[in-house]
């Protein structure tokens, strides 16, 4: 009996350990499930035969240019408040969209850029859908929040079977007009899945009357903790919280295979510019060697940590081109206008933004501008004045007029330049020119905020700055002073009302 009990304990321990595992991608396994369920669906070998034919066609040798595709995020929850638990904030979702655009456009100055000689700009941009399938303007562009129990669905945390059979058919938006992204935990008995996608169906294969597969399940599923970006990571995501799970899964959505081909050295991903590999890589194992060559661990189609990824290749782009120009539902997305409200005044040339201003507050800098009526969002680009524009962010909000830059994103004491432009449509793109350049900075080790602009401009000096023990304030017409520490926390606030010229010392070493 003792021997039996010990064996049972060991089995239980193994099951417990497996329950903690997380599978990064389930797209290949999901495709096999679809082929078993739909006998008419092309298998991966047939898909590759079709893909090879399309890659050789003259049509695919031409330049298609940049395309803009509408996205809707179906966010599942069980009645929790927006921004709480699974009902993730719009800030995380908008950050995710920006990460997709940086990755698919290989945007210079962002984490999506690389200097690899075979690195490619896929020339795909994603926009937040502005209207739902009935033409109603969305309260939150690109976001469809779903209280699952209210639709008779189980609380979030679904198997792939439940997703495909129960959840997707009642929540999908027309896949010819939207890229559907379902955001929910995915559970498969003893492990969880970070994401999976439905590969594109391939029309034109010989011997098949209908190989489109189920339109009612077409799209991508990602777990909520993966939604975010490199610059705005999901606090629950750890190494997978910076948005690259969706980049990876959309790669599958557009026909890309795992970089190791889901097999050993004799199995390929059908891209000649990605080195052969015998298995996936985790972490960031730059220099890892298999199949007699260094693995491209930075490729989005590997399993590396989010921060390690930054490459799509030219051959991968060719595969995506073939799917975009031929595959059912993918090709229809190119003509979708779901990112436009068809506003009457939405036409080029769109007006430029004017009257930029910036104001320093205790925990950052508030950027403001005159709103343009009818705009659906604005882009802000900024960077150190000595370097140039380094980062671009997008605010998806009707008549947007402000953007807050937290102190944690600013190097203290250095000058930044910024511009803004707004638009009324993303598909087709209708956007105004970049505004005039404005400038801002955020203190140094001590930031001063004075109510007397005259004193600030000409009659005040503060030294030493930075300081750790005391500062001397010298000047006249000083109404008050406020002192912040290096983290932007106010540590002193005094009314002075000093009209005469005076020097006085403030002991800061004792301030808390």
N, C-alpha and C positions, 0 to 999 in steps of 0.2 A: 504493500500500500504506500509506503514511503517513497519507493522508487517511482510509482505511478504519479503521485502527487508532485514530485519534483519535475517530472517530464511535463505535466500540465502547466506548471508555473512557467517553465521555459517557453512553451508555446504562447502563453499569454503575454509574456514579456516581448516576444517578437511582434505580436499583433499590436501591442501598445506602441512599440517603436515605429512601426509602419504607419500608424495613425497620425504620426507627427510629420510624415513626409509630404512634400509638395511637388507635383509634377509641373514643370514650367510650361509645356505646351502639349496639347492633346489633339492637334489638328490631323496628324497622320492616322492615329487610331480612329478618330471620328470619321475620316474619309472611308476607312475600311468598313465601319458600321453602316455608312450610307450605301456603299456598294452591296453589302449583304441585304439591306432593306429594299433597295431599288435595283433590280436586276438589269434594267436598261441603262444604268449609269456607267459611263466610261470608267475603266480602272486606270490606275496611274500610268501603266505602260501605254495604254491607248491614248491617254492624255498627252504623254510625251511624244508619241508619233505625230499627233496633230500639232503640238507645239513646235516640233522640229520643222514641219512643213511650213508653218507660218513664219518662223524665223528666217527662212530662206526666201520668202516672197519679196518682190520688189517693193510692195506697198510698205512693208515694215522697215525698209531702208530709208524712207523719207522721214523728215523731222515733223513730229506732230505738234510740238510746242507745249506750253504749260496748260494743263487742264485743272479745273477747280471742281471738286466733288462735294456735295452736301452730306453732312454727317448728322445723325441724331443719336444721342446717348440715352438709352432707356435705363433709368436708375431705379433699381428695385429696393424696396424697404418694407417695413411692417408698421408704418404709422409714425416713425420717428421724425423729429423736426429736421428741417433742411439744415445740412451742415453737421448733423449728428449721426454717428454710427454708419450704417450702410448708405444712408441718404446723404452722400458726400456733397460738399459745397460746389457751387458754380466756379469758384476760384480754382479748385483742383481740376475741374473739367476743362476750363478755358486754358489752363496751363498745359493740360494734355494735348489739346488741339495745337497749341503753339509748338510743342515738342514734335508732334507729327510733321508739321510744316518744316521745321528746322531739319528733321531727319530726311524727309522725302525730297527736300530741295537742296540738301547739302549746303545749308546757308552759312556763308562766311561769318566768322565772329561768334558762332554759337557752338554748342556741344554737338551739333549735327554735322559739323564740317570735318573733313579729313584731307590729308595731302597725299593719300595713296594714289599712285598713277592710274589705277583702274577704278578709282572711286567715281561714282556717278551721281549727278543730279537727276532724279527720276522724273522731274518736271510734273509732279502731282502736288497740288495744294488742296487743303480741306477747309471747308467753311461750315460754320454752324447754320443748320437749317433755320430759316426765319419763320416759315409757315408749316403747319401740320398738313396731313393729306387732304383735309377739307378746306384748306386755304386760310385757316384761322392763324392770326399772328401769335407766335409763342411768347408767353410771359418771360421765359428764359430761353434765348436763342439756342437751338441745338440740344435742349434738355427736355426729356419726357419722364417725369417722376411718376413712379407706379407703386401705389400701395397694394402689394400683391394680394393679401387676404380680401381686399375689397373687390377683386376680380374673381374670387373663388380659388385662387392659387395658394399653394403652400407658402409658408414664410421662406424668404430667400435662403439659399443653400441647396442648389438643385443638382441632380445628376444630369449628364448630357442627354439621356433619354427623356427625362422629364422636361428639360429645356426644349428639345426638338418637338416633342409630341404635345405638350401642354402649354408651355410658356410662349414660345416664339409665334405659333399660329395666331394667338389672340392679341399679341402686342406688336407684331412687325408692321412697319410702314412700307409702302410700296418699294420693293428693292430695285426698281428701275429708276426711282427718283431720289432714294436715300441710301447712304451707307449705314446700315443698322449696326449699332454697337450696344450689346446688352451688358450692363454692369451689375454683377451679382456674384457671390461666392459660388464655386462649383465643387461639389463633393462627390467622390466616387468610392464609397464604402470605406476603404482604409487609407485613402489619401485625398488631398485636395488638388485642384488644377488651377493654374494661374490664368490660362486662356486657351481658346481654340477657335478655329475659323473654318468656314466651309470653302473648300477649293472651288475655283470657277468651273462651271460646266463648259464643255467644249462641243460646239456644234460643228457639223461638217465631217465627222468621222465616218468612214465607210462602214457599212453593215449595221448602223444604228439608226433607228427611226427617231428616237427621242432620248437624248442623253443629257438633258438639261438638269435633271435632278430636281429636288423640291424647292421651289421659289419661296415657300412659306417658312423656310429655315435659313435662308441665305443671309449671311452676315458674320459678325465676330462677337465672341463672348469673352469678357475679361473680368477678373475678380476685382472688387472695389479697391483693395489696398494697392493695386498696381497703377491706379490713375493719378497722374501728376506729371512732373517734369524734372529735369536736372536742376533747374534753378528754383523750382517750387515743388519739392518732393512730398509724397504722401507720408505723413508722420507714422502711419501704420505699416508702411511697405518695406522698410529696410533697404536691402540691396535691389529689390524689384519695385521700388516705389517711385521711380522717376520716369514712368511712361513708356519704357521701351517694350513692355509686353504687347501693347497695342501696335506699336511699330512692327514688331515681329509677326503678329497675327495678321495684320493687313498685308504683310508680305505674302503670306499664304493665300489670303483673299484674292491677291492679284497673280497667283500662280507660282510663287517661289517655293522651292523645297528647302528642307533643312540643309545646312551647308555640308554636312557629312553624308547626305543622301539617305539617311536612316539605315545605314548598313556599314560594312567594313570598307577596306581600301578598294575593293572591286566595284563598289556602288557609288554612283556619281549624283550630283545635284543638277547635272546638265548645264553647268556654267563653266566654260573653260578657264575663266580668269579667277576662279575660287579654287585654292589648292585642295587636293584630295585629303580626306580625314577619315579616321576609322570610328569616331564617336564624337559626342558633344563635348564641349568644354564648359566648365563652370568657373565662377570667380572672374579673374582677369589674367589668365595664364599666357601672357604675351611671350612668344618664343617657344611655345609648346610644339613638339614635332611628332607627326604621325605620317605614315605612308611616304616616308622619305622627304617630307617637306614641312615647313612651318605652317601651322594651322592659322587661318584668318580668324582669330578669336574675336576680333573687333566687328565682324560682320553681324548685322542685325538678325540673321537667320541661324546664329549659333545660340547657345544657352548661357553666354557670359552675363555677368552682372550688368545692370543698366548703365552704370557709369563707364563701362569698358567699351560699349558699342558705338560705332559711328560710320559704318561703311555699308552701302549698297554698291555693287559693281556694274560695269557697263553691260556685261552679259545678263545680269539680273534685270537691268533696265530693259533689255531687248525682250525678255520673257514677259515683263509687265506690259510692254507695248503691244505684244501679240494678243494678250488677253483683253486689254482695253479696246482694241480695234476690232475684235471678233467675238468675244465670249458674250453670250446672252446675259442681260442685266448689267454687266460691266459697261458695255458699249452705250447702253441707254443712259447711264449715269452722266455721260458727257454732255447731254443736252438738257439735263434737269435744271429747272429754275427755282428749286426749293429754297435757295438762299436769298431770294428776292421777294419783296412785298409788292413789286410792280407799282412803286410809288410814282405818281405822275411827274414829279420834279426830279426823278432819279435819272439823270442823263449827263453825259460828258459835254463840256468840261464841268466838273464838279467844283464847288467853291473851295478856296483855301481857308484854313483855320487862322484866326486872328486873335490878338490880345492875349498872348501867353503870359502867365505869371507863375511865380513860385513863392511859397511861404514856408519857413522853417518852423516846425513844431517840436515838441519834446522828444518824439520818437521817430522823426523822419522829416520828409519834405513833401508838401502837398503841391502837385502841379495842376494848374487850371488853365482853361481856355474858353473862348466864347463858343457855345454849342451851335451846331448846324442843324436846324430843324429838318427832320426826315432822315437823318443819318442813322444807320443801324449799328455803328461801331466806329472806333477810332484806333489807329496805331500810334504808339509812342516809341520813338527811338532815342537812345541816349548813350553817352559814353564820356570818358574823361576828355576834357577839352584838348589836352596835349596828345591824345591818341586818335580820337575820332569816334564815330558812332559804332558801338560794339554790341548793343542789345536792342531788340525790337520786341515789344509786347503789344497785345491786342486787347482792347476793352470792348466786349460785345454788349452794348447797352444803347437803347434808343436815346438819341440826342446827348451822347456822352460828353462830359465837360471837365472831367478831372481824373487824376490818377495819383495814388499815394505811393511814395517810394520809402520803404522802411529804412531806418538808420543802419540796420544790419547789412543792407545792400550798397552802402555808400562808404567810400574811403574818406575818413575824416580829414577836413582841411583842404581837400582838393576840389578844383572847379570842374563841373560837368556841363556839357552842352546837351540840349534836347530839342526835338522837333515833334510835331504831331500832324497827322492827316486823318481825315474821316471819309467814309464812303456810305453809299446807300444800297449797294448790291455787290455780292461776291461772285455770282454766276448769272450773267456776265459781270466781270469786274468793273465797277464804276467807283472811282475813288479820286479824291482831290490831290493836288500837289502837296509836297511837304511844306510846312509853314516856315516862317522865319525862324532863326535859331535863337533860343533863349538859354540862360545859364543859371546854375544854382550850385550851392555847396552846403556842407553841413559841418560847421564849426571846425574844431581840431580836438584837443583833449578836453577843452572847455568851450561851450557854446554860449553866446550871449544873446539875450533878447531884450531890446529896449523899446519902451513906448515912445520915446522921443526920437523921431527920425532925424531931427536937426543935430542932436547930440551924437547920434550914431554916425552921421555923415562927416562931421567936421570937428567936433569938440571933445572927443573921447579917445583915450588910449588905455589899454589893459596889458599889463606885463607882470611877470613873465607868462607866456602862453605858448606851449603847455606849462602847467605848474602842478606841484604835488603838495606844497605846504601853505603858500599864501599867494595872493595876487594884489597888485596895486591898481586902483582905478583912478585915473586922472582926467579931469574935465569939468565942464559946467553944464547947466540945464539938464541934469540927470534926474529923471522922475523915479525910476526904479531899476533894479537889475535882477536878472534871473540867471542862475548858474546850473548847468547840466554836467553830469559826469560823462565819461567816454562812451557809456552805453545809452546815452540820451535820457537818463533819469534825472529829474530836477532835484537838486540837493540844497538849494538856497533860493529864497525869493524875498527881496526886501524893498520897501518903499523908501526912497531917499529924499525926493523933492528938493534937490540941491541946485540952486540957481547960480551961486558963486563958484568960481573956479576953485577946485579943491582936489587934494590927493588923499585917498583913504585906503586903508589896508583891510583886506578880507582874509581871515584865517580859514583856509579850506581843508587843512589837514584834519580838523576836528569835525568837519561836516560828514553826516551819514546819508 
